[in-house]
Amino acid sequence: MFKKSIFLTAALVLVAVLSFGMVGAQDISELTIWWAQWSPADFLQQVGNDYEEATGIKVTVVQTPWGDFYNRVGTEWAAQGSSFDMVVGDSQWVGQAVTQGHYVDMTEFMTSTGIAETVTPATLAYYGEYPAGSGSYYAYPTEGDANGWAYRKDLFEDPANMEAFEAAYGYALDVPQTWEQLRDIAEFFYRPDDGLYGIGVYTQDDYDAITMGFQNIFFSYGADWQDGTFNTLGVVNSPEAVAALELYKELYSFAPPGTNDAFFQEMNDVYLNGQAAMIMNYFAFFPVLASDQNPYAESTGYFSMPAGPGGERYAALGGQGISINNYIADDRKDASFAFIEWFAQEDIQRRWAELGGYTCNIAVLESAEFLEIAPYNAAFAETMTFVKDFFNIPEFGRLLEPAQRNLATYVVAGEGDAQTALDQMAEEMDAILVEAGYVQ
């Protein structure tokens, strides 16, 4: 089991120090890593404490609330500051960070050490590579993540519910294999008079919440953000996209009251208080559902995204890679490379996974220990084989704003129709991409 790695950690760090040649960085006494405020950052701090114990090099993980994280990092980028040595940045930041010179080029490091071969191809591509397909890397995939589902097995497996569902819908109540089945289940468990609701979905219009939630259906219905040449017209607002958005709004109609501005915390809250039969959330936020904080922990199950009409399955990518600040001194860069090389070792990745971090290491993900150590890990490992992401070009923030606004206006505020919302979104995105020179 992974627990054996706890006792090996100090020895492994010492071996890493000797092997990775930290002589050039021997005067560095502390490394600072910036990340968002959440449990994985706590786990990274514990790993950093192991590193300090064996090397004397203190690792401090500075946490910032998610809503302010990008703005804080962006301010530091604009100042070309050196307040942090490394940052665990969102996958969507890579394009901006690379083209504006904020991240150190890690290509030679990732390839010469063999680290690039140790992580899943999808996470290497989405968290570390820019431009797409270039083979140039600027981050080590650190926290793999994607959207998945948690559900109340006690409700799904209740004989009365099973009988009533089959009578109403003509098939057995079970983990949904398609989005249409998921929709039926959400409707079936919509029982406001009993304080029970069918589903919880992301609706928050801050940063990227509702866009990430919608993407799960959007991609699985055969839609996309652009056609490969950055054209959005007729793509973002395609018939497939319209059908996906209409379904997302319908799912929201089966959600608990008060979830009109909901993201990861609200999803867990409505599950923990018994309001929702199933919720979407990033896997990184499921540990609390497997803890004694969840009164339904013993009867909570997890599943990955169902299929769209054509059989396609996609999940909105979350997660982050760790990058080195291009504005720090060379000796600090060397020390940062040494930390990342140590962190990337399989045994350290086992330790990371044991603590609750979502490793991207292939060997660890495929191990029986990983699949068994947490009840949601099997669904996570499956999900990471079909993830897909939003734009990761430097203009991603500008493109995200019309997506968030138009989705929330239709889904949450109930204004207009899906076609109008997506037409407006496509036109606004097109204007941004034309101005930036992607579309002639």
Secondary structure as UniProt FT lines:
FT   TURN            2..3
FT   HELIX           4..20
FT   HELIX           22..25
FT   TURN            26..27
FT   STRAND          30..36
FT   HELIX           39..55
FT   STRAND          58..64
FT   HELIX           66..78
FT   TURN            79..80
FT   STRAND          86..90
FT   HELIX           91..93
FT   HELIX           94..99
FT   TURN            100..101
FT   HELIX           107..112
FT   HELIX           115..117
FT   HELIX           121..123
FT   HELIX           124..128
FT   TURN            132..133
FT   STRAND          140..152
FT   HELIX           153..156
FT   HELIX           159..169
FT   HELIX           179..188
FT   HELIX           192..194
FT   STRAND          196..197
FT   TURN            207..208
FT   HELIX           209..220
FT   TURN            221..222
FT   TURN            233..237
FT   HELIX           239..252
FT   TURN            253..254
FT   TURN            257..258
FT   TURN            260..261
FT   HELIX           264..272
FT   TURN            273..274
FT   STRAND          278..282
FT   HELIX           283..285
FT   HELIX           287..290
FT   TURN            292..293
FT   TURN            295..296
FT   HELIX           297..299
FT   STRAND          300..303
FT   TURN            309..310
FT   STRAND          315..325
FT   TURN            326..327
FT   HELIX           330..343
FT   HELIX           346..355
FT   HELIX           362..365
FT   HELIX           368..373
FT   TURN            375..376
FT   HELIX           377..383
FT   TURN            384..385
FT   STRAND          387..388
FT   TURN            394..395
FT   HELIX           396..411
FT   HELIX           418..435
FT   TURN            436..437
//
